[in-house]
Amino acid sequence: MHLDPAVQIIARGPRAVTEAAARAIDASPLLEGATYSILEEDEDHDVWRIDAFPTEVAEADCLNELLAGYPTLKVSTEVLADADWLAMALSGLPPVRAGRFFIFGVHDRGRAPLNAVNLRIEAGAAFGTGHHGTTVGCLIAYDRLLKRHKPFRKVLDVGAGTGVLAIAAAKTGATTAVGTDIDRVSVRISRENAMVNKVGARFVHASGLGHKLVADHAPYDLVFANILARPLVSLAQPIKGALKPGGIAILSGLLRTQERYVRAAYLARGFRLTSRVRRDAWATLVLTRGTR
């Protein structure tokens, strides 16, 4: 049953407990599609926060039951206004600088600096405004790579969300930038953002890497995958197959506590870890595919 009115579930507590609860959300088969974020709210007092946005009554009940298993978390539920709360929230978000990239919404279009790669990203109902630690981590990792490499000619973005990563690639020398997402709304928003940014990045609705457009342009020089830890592990072999030998994978969407789990899946397939970026509780891994 759909939730009406929409609600936000908030859980506050120490970092260790909050991260443990986030891992439990990731591990729950009943919450596989749950939308939530985790961030540091008060560094001085070790207060971290989970914000969850259930869409179904059963999902809300499952989240509340899971969070109740962590007594030191303070859990509350707030009703979201009938107004377009997401658009209102986004209108108040400041621009983000990540290396050479400057991500902004239409409300800040007059603030785009001349010395940056400017990305105008409108999120709508899709993930990826550039404010989340995983997106920032991917852009910082990519910026560092660009300082040492020639532009990556062919780039794949798995779980594109708003398309920000594929669009960033298209703006920095990629002649082929392809993005996929399992959510049709995200694909539509990605395409709109590509048009706004006047780039030729292409986006398709797909689960996994089997779509014809993805296969036709393989192998890629670089693959972004900013999703979640479990899908990253399950896609380790397909991502290897999509990359040329020596190609690079930038992986994010995982907590620092999940680094070892994800890294092991890729090392077992001949990748080597070349660098990492950590933002808040989140990690971004940069791995190079071996020659076999």
N, C-alpha and C positions, 0 to 999 in steps of 0.2 A: 504494500500500500504506500502510495506517494505521500511524503510529508507535506502537510499544509496547516499552518504556515511553515516556511523554511526555518531551520534552526542552526545554530553554531554551538558545538560542544567544545568547551575550553577546559583543559587540565593543566594545572600549574604544580611544579614541585622541583626537587633537586635534579641536577642534570642526569645523574646515574639512573634515577628512577624513571625520569621522563624518557630517556633513551631506551630503557628496558620496555616501557609501555609501547613506544614506537615500533620496536622490534616485534612485539607481540601482535601489533596491528598488521605489520607486514606478513607475519607468519600465519595469520588466521585465514583459512579458506573462505570464511563467511564475509571477510572484509577485503577481498582481493581488489575490488574496484573503489575502495574508500578514498575520498579526497581529504587529505590532511597535510599540515605542515608542522614542523618543530623548529623552534628558534629560542635564542637566549633573550630573556626579558630583562633580567637584572643581574649583571655580572658580579656586583659587589656582594649580593646576598644569595648567589647560586640559585636563581629562579629561572627555570626553563618552562616553556609553554607549548602545548599541543593545541592546535586549532583544527577541529574536524567539522566537515560539512556533509552530514548524511543526507541522502535524497529519499530514502525509504524508512518507514517506521521500524522494520526489522533491523536495518543497518544501524539506526540510532540506538535501538535496544541492545544490540550486540556491542557497540562501542561503549555504552554506559556500563554494561556488565563487565567488559574487559577492564576498563579503567578502575572500576570498583575493586578490582583485585590488587590495586596498589594503594594501600591506605594513606600513604603520605602525600598522594596527589589530591589537590583541591579541585574538584570537578564541578562545573556549572554549565547550564544550558541557557542560551540567549535566543530569543525569537528575532529573526531578521525582518526588517521592515519590508512592506510590500513593494517599495520602490526598487529600482534596479540597483541593489546594494553593491553589486560587483562593479558596475560602471562608476558609481559614486566613490567607491574605495579607490579605484584606479585613477580617478581624476585628481586625487590628493597625493598620489605617489610621486616622489621626486625622480628626476632622471638618474640613470646609473652610469658610472664610468667603469669600464673593465678593460684595462690595457688601452689599446687604441680605439676601442669601441665605446660609443655613447648611445645609450638606449633611452628613448623618450616617447611619450604619448603625444597626441595631438595638442593637448593643453600646454605642452612645453616646447612646441616646435620653434618658437623664437629664441630658444636658449641653446640650440645646437651649435657647438663650437666649430670653427673652420679647420682646426688641426686634428680632427677625429674622424673615424669612420662612423657616420651617423646612421642609426637604425631606428626608424619610426615604427614602433610596434604597438598595435592595438590588440589587447588580449581578448576582449569579449568574454566568451565562456571557455576559452582555452587556457592551458597552463603555459607560462613562459613570458612574463613581462620583462624579465631580466633582473628582477629584484631578488629572486630566490637564490640561495647560496649555490645550488647546483648549476643554474644557468650562468651565473657569474663565474663559477669555477671553470666551466667549459670554455667561456670566452677568454678568460685569463690564460688557460692552458693553450688555447689556439693562438692567441697573441704571441706567446713565448715561442711557439713553434714557427710562426711566420718570421720571427727575427733571425731564425737559424736556417730556414728552408726557403727554397723558391716557392711561389704560390702553389697550393695543391690544386691540380687541374680538375680532378673528379672527386666530389665529396658526396657522401650519403649521410642523411640525418634520420636516425631511427627514433620514432616517438617525437615527432617534430613540434607538437604543441602549436605555438603561434608561428613557427617557422623561423624564429630568430637566428638559430645556428646556421641553417642552410642559407638564409639571406646574408648573414655575415660572411659566409664563404663566398657567395656570389659577388659580394662587394669587394672582395680581396683577392680576386684573380681566378676563382674557380670557373671554368668554362661549362662544367656540368655540376649542378647542385640539385640533388633529388632528396625529397623528404617523404617519410611515411608516417601515418598515425592510424590507430585503430578507431579513432573517434571522427565521425564524418564532419562534425561541427569544427573541430580543429583543422581539418583539411581545408574547409571553406575559408576559415580565418587566415590560415597560412597563405592561401592563394591571394586573398585580398591584401595581406601585408606585402607580398612579393610585388604586387602591382603598385602599391603606395611607394615602395622603395625603388621601383623601376629596375627590377632585376629579373632574370629569366629562370629563377629557381622554380622547380616543378614539384608538386605535392600530390600524393595518391593515398587513397584509403586502402590500408593493407594491414594484415596481421602477419608478423614475421617478415622475411625478406624474399618471398617468392613471387612478388608482383612482377609482371613482364617489364615494366619500365625500369625497375630496380635491376633486374637481371640483365637487361639489354646494355646497361652502362657499366656493368662490372668488368674487370675488377677496379675498385676505387683506391685512390691514394690515401684517403682519410675517411673514417666513419665516426660520426658522433652517435652516441646512444645515451641519452639522458632520460632514463626510465626508472625502474626500481631494481633492487638487488636480485630478486628471483628471476625476473625476465632477462636481466643481464647474463645470468649464469646459463639459462636455457638457450640464449642466443649466441653463446660463445662460439660454437662451431659454425653457424651460419654467418656470423660476422667475420670469422677467419676466412670463410669461403668467398665473401664479398670483397675482401682486401687483396691487393697485390702483395707478393712477398716484399717485406720491408715497409709495407703500409702501416699507418698509425690509427689506433682506436682511442678516442677520448670517451671515457665512460663516466657517467655520474648518475645521480638519483639515489645514491647509497649513503647511509650513515657511516661515520668513521669506524664504528664498531662492526660494519659489514665489509670493510676493505679486504680482510684476509680471505673471507668466503668467496668474494668475486674474483680477487686476484688469483686465487688457486685454480679456478676454472680456466682462466686464460693462460696461465703459466703451463698448465697441463697440455695445452694445445700449441705450445711452441712460441707463445708471446713472451716478451720480457718487459718488465716495468721500467720506464725511463724517467718518469716524474709523477708527482701528485700535487694537487692543490686542495687545501682545506679551508672551508668557509663555515663558520659556526659549527654545527654538528655534522656537516656534510663533507663528503670527500669526492674528488674528481681524480681519476686514474688515467694516465697516459701510457699506453702500451704499444710496442712495436711488434708486428707479426714477423715470425722467423721465416727463413727461406724455404721451409718444407711445408 
